Amino acid sequence: MKIEQIYTGCLAEAAYYIESEGEALIIDPLRETKPYIERAATNNAKIKYILETHFHADFVSGHLDLAAKTGATIVFGPTAAPGYPAHIAKDGEILSLGKVKIKVLHTPGHTMESTTYLLIDEAGKEVAIFTGDTLFIGDVGRPDLVQKVKKEITPEFLAGQLFDSLRNKIMTLPDEIIVYPGHGAGSACGKNMSKETTDTLGNQKKFNYALRADMTREEFIKEVTEGLVAPPQYFPHNVIMNVTGGLNSIDQIIRRGTSALEPKDFQLVWETEEALVIDARSKDEFPKDYLPGAIFIGLDDNFAPWVGTLVTDLKQPILLITDQGKEEEAVVRLARVGYDNTLGYLKGGVQAWIQAGLPTEQMDEIEAPEFAELYKKNPEIKVLDVRREAEYNSQHIEGTINFPLDFINSNMSMLDKNSTYYIHCAGGYRSMITASILKARGYENLINIRGGFAALATTSLPKTNYEAPKTML
């Protein structure tokens, strides 16, 4: 028997490869099929099943393409009603894979169809559970995502279902069972997940707040539902894509998205298709020279979730600027969250654009120590802290304004185009995104504070007292 966790940091998502006696299954695959097919081929195994723990909100699953290419059976848990052929397993049903077995445990709560898969080894021992978004390390799945699709199901109702699922289906299992969750820290599918991506169930019973033995149903519902904020706007769209199917082929998306465009052709497509130009280089390279109107979202951080949070139309035509050799990665990462309409990338990058005689702009920046001296002399300076509210409330520089990047589209009217704003986040990535979006929308007087709060905190600027955040949403 072989178990492999395939973890994707950008989405903080874990897919799984399980194999026994030449048969394999994949749990919660991402959009690209190649990694799973290659793993099976290397081991001379055939992919028999594709198990989905639920209809995902934070990414578009690769189950349809993978099933088409391998002949594997797509499996969902009870109550799922996908718009394409799939096996809807019964609660308690056993699936055979070589010499091991998978037991289906219906665990509603995060969503109504949420299912945990219990792995039973060759000797009949229960060894692992693959919990999807039902149980994370240190946390549990949010119960407030389904209401975007089914309004009659409230977060409180789902939280109650989750309480029952955990107590009746999961916590009754042996303590030595290994928990393999669907996400780790950084995912918006939970409030405050651990950076660890696996643990024993017994350890989670000790340290996971949601698994306290003396917790009442009412206490659970209250604690699980407090501290939630509106989910990223792309979540309900991804759910619908995963439920209905009819997705574009990932191979076609990659072929079109990796079309190399000369500067003049790039400019023509930009204008005629009303495309959005995303500059995916680093936060250090972007401000030196960038295309007027382009927005920065760098590949070296949570690229896809930020695109999903900020670009409101999943069908938006997109053009890319990347470091050489990173074009396909950017296209794939966009497709993972449902942005399939990438039209190509700038061949030769920004240098080719400059050599073609086309204009660029630069972003003003300031180092933290220099800003600190300026701020002390001019405390009326407007400073935007674009971290999330929970981060800001945990600790911030006194006198700064919380302007979370997550909600920039709805809060932009709060700003004055005639004012000058200094912008910072935790380390510089989100502040550069914010500055680029504001620049593209006509806000000219912007200065990015390099190093963000991490750098500002080392200066003598007064800070609020630190309070540990209860949520990272």
Disulfide bonds with the S-S distance in Angstrom:
none
